[in-house]
């Protein structure tokens, strides 16, 4: 995992952390230079990448959002963990997103996310409708290095009709019919979020619980 920090924003002491992820989980590279240039960080995110972004109250990096818009990174797939807000709406409004996997996109007390809502109506982005537990389950599967994570709570919902990649099987450990849903592992190329501290060894301190 390559950690780099933006400490250039004068309005905040937090750093923007960009994590490049490997499919089997996380890895660290010793001695990686730590950049303080947010545009240099943004340039590491290639067009066509799958990017995990946090919910509004969990360390959204608006400095990185602005940099991505200014650079013009395009065709992004956003994985909202587990919902999206202003960051996702701005990237969609800038025409830089091709698909979103999320359980919701909202501006909270400010109302709906106008650019997301318009893009869905116009069909200009692909929407992979999910639930908060399903997003977390997919990420947990990737973190554990397994191809899927089972979930029961989706049984009976109409989400299953719109997610052909979610497979319903019969519980192989049950002696009676017992359907369960398999959520495929979610493998973002990059995750972007704010953190107070990080180092070259791949350690990130988010804060005390």
C-alpha positions in Angstrom: 0.0 0.0 0.0 1.4 3.3 -1.0 0.5 6.1 1.4 1.0 9.8 0.5 -0.2 12.8 2.4 -1.4 16.3 1.4 -0.6 18.8 4.1 -0.8 21.8 1.8 -4.4 22.8 2.6 -4.1 25.7 5.0 -7.7 25.4 6.3 -7.1 21.9 7.9 -4.4 19.9 9.6 -5.6 16.6 8.1 -3.8 14.9 5.2 -5.3 13.4 2.1 -4.4 9.7 2.0 -4.4 7.9 -1.3 -4.2 4.1 -1.0 -3.4 2.0 -4.0 -4.8 -1.4 -3.3 -3.9 -4.9 -4.4 -6.6 -7.5 -5.1 -5.6 -9.7 -2.2 -5.8 -6.9 0.4 -3.2 -4.4 1.4 0.5 -4.2 0.9 3.2 -1.7 1.9 6.2 -0.4 0.1 9.1 0.8 2.3 10.7 4.1 1.5 8.0 5.5 -0.7 8.3 9.3 -1.0 5.4 11.1 0.7 4.0 13.8 -1.6 2.5 17.1 -0.3 1.2 18.1 -3.7 -2.5 17.2 -4.0 -2.5 17.5 -7.8 0.5 15.1 -8.0 -1.6 12.7 -5.8 -4.6 13.1 -8.0 -2.6 12.4 -11.1 -1.8 8.9 -9.8 -5.5 8.0 -10.2 -5.8 6.9 -13.8 -8.9 7.5 -15.9 -11.1 4.3 -15.8 -10.1 3.6 -12.2 -12.4 2.2 -9.5 -12.3 4.6 -6.6 -13.6 4.0 -3.0 -14.9 7.2 -1.4 -16.2 7.6 2.2 -19.6 8.8 3.5 -19.7 12.6 4.1 -19.1 12.3 7.9 -16.1 9.9 7.6 -13.2 11.9 6.2 -14.1 13.1 2.7 -11.2 14.8 0.9 -12.7 17.8 -0.9 -9.1 18.9 -1.8 -8.7 15.8 -3.8 -12.1 16.2 -5.3 -11.2 19.6 -6.6 -7.9 18.3 -7.9 -9.5 15.4 -9.8 -11.9 17.8 -11.4 -9.2 20.2 -12.4 -7.0 17.5 -13.9 -10.0 16.0 -15.7 -9.7 12.3 -14.6 -12.6 10.5 -16.4 -14.6 7.3 -16.6 -14.3 6.7 -12.9 -16.3 4.0 -11.1 -17.2 5.2 -7.6 -17.6 2.8 -4.7 -19.4 4.8 -2.0 -18.6 3.4 1.4 -21.4 2.9 2.0 -23.2 6.1 0.8 -22.1 9.1 -1.3 -22.6 12.8 -0.8 -21.2 16.1 -2.1 -18.0 14.5 -3.3 -19.7 12.0 -5.5 -22.3 14.6 -6.7 -19.5 17.0 -7.8 -17.6 14.3 -9.7 -20.7 13.2 -11.4 -21.7 16.8 -12.3 -18.2 17.3 -13.8 -18.9 14.4 -16.1 -16.1 12.3 -14.7 -18.0 9.2 -13.5 -19.3 6.3 -15.6 -20.7 4.1 -12.8 -21.6 4.3 -9.1 -22.1 1.4 -6.6 -23.8 2.8 -3.6 -26.7 2.4 -1.2 -27.6 6.1 -1.5 -26.3 9.4 -2.7 -27.6 12.4 -0.8 -26.7 15.8 0.5 -28.2 15.0 3.9 -30.1 17.9 5.4 -29.5 19.9 2.2 -31.7 17.4 0.3 -31.1 15.2 -2.7 -28.0 15.1 -4.8 -29.0 17.0 -7.9 -26.3 15.9 -10.3 -26.6 12.3 -9.3 -30.4 12.3 -9.6 -30.2 14.0 -13.1 -27.5 11.5 -14.3 -29.7 8.5 -13.2 -32.7 10.0 -14.9 -30.8 10.7 -18.1 -29.0 7.3 -18.0 -25.6 8.9 -18.3 -24.2 6.8 -15.4 -24.5 3.1 -14.6 -26.0 2.6 -11.1 -25.3 -0.5 -9.1 -27.8 -0.3 -6.4 -26.7 -1.8 -3.1 -27.2 -1.7 0.6 -24.8 -0.5 3.3 -24.2 -4.1 4.6 -23.7 -5.3 1.1 -21.0 -2.7 0.3 -19.3 -3.5 3.6 -19.6 -7.3 2.9 -18.0 -6.9 -0.6 -15.1 -4.9 0.9 -14.6 -7.3 3.7 -14.4 -10.2 1.2 -11.6 -8.4 -0.6 -9.8 -7.6 2.6 -9.9 -11.3 3.6 -8.8 -12.5 0.2 -12.0 -14.5 -0.4 -14.2 -14.3 -3.6 -17.5 -13.5 -1.8 -19.2 -12.9 1.5 -22.6 -14.5 2.3 -25.5 -12.3 3.4 -29.1 -13.2 4.4 -30.8 -9.9 4.7 -31.2 -9.3 1.0 -33.6 -12.3 0.6 -37.0 -11.0 -0.4 -35.9 -7.6 -1.6 -36.2 -6.5 -5.2 -32.5 -5.5 -5.3 -31.7 -9.0 -6.4 -33.6 -8.5 -9.6 -31.2 -5.6 -10.5 -27.9 -7.2 -9.4 -27.2 -10.3 -11.5 -23.7 -10.4 -10.0 -25.3 -11.2 -6.6 -25.9 -15.0 -6.6 -28.5 -16.8 -4.5 -27.6 -20.3 -3.5 -28.9 -22.8 -1.1 -26.9 -22.9 2.2 -24.6 -26.0 1.7 -24.5 -26.6 5.4 -28.2 -26.8 5.9 -30.3 -29.9 5.7 -33.4 -27.9 4.8 -33.9 -25.3 2.1 -32.1 -22.1 3.2 -31.3 -19.5 0.5 -28.4 -17.1 1.0 -26.9 -14.4 -1.1 -23.2 -14.3 -2.2 -21.8 -10.8 -2.4 -18.7 -10.7 -4.7 -15.6 -9.1 -3.3 -15.2 -5.4 -4.2 -11.7 -4.5 -5.4 -11.2 -0.7 -5.6 -8.1 0.4 -7.4 -7.8 3.4 -5.0 -9.4 4.7 -1.8 -9.3 8.4 -1.0 -9.9 9.8 2.5 -8.6 12.2 5.1 -6.6 11.0 8.0 -4.6 12.8 10.7 -1.5 10.8 10.2 0.1 8.2 7.9 3.6 6.9 7.3 5.7 5.3 4.5 5.2 1.9 6.0 1.5 1.8 5.1 0.2 2.7 8.6 -2.7 5.1 8.8 -4.1 6.6 12.0 -7.7 7.5 11.6 -8.4 8.5 15.2 -9.4 7.2 18.5 -12.7 5.4 18.7 
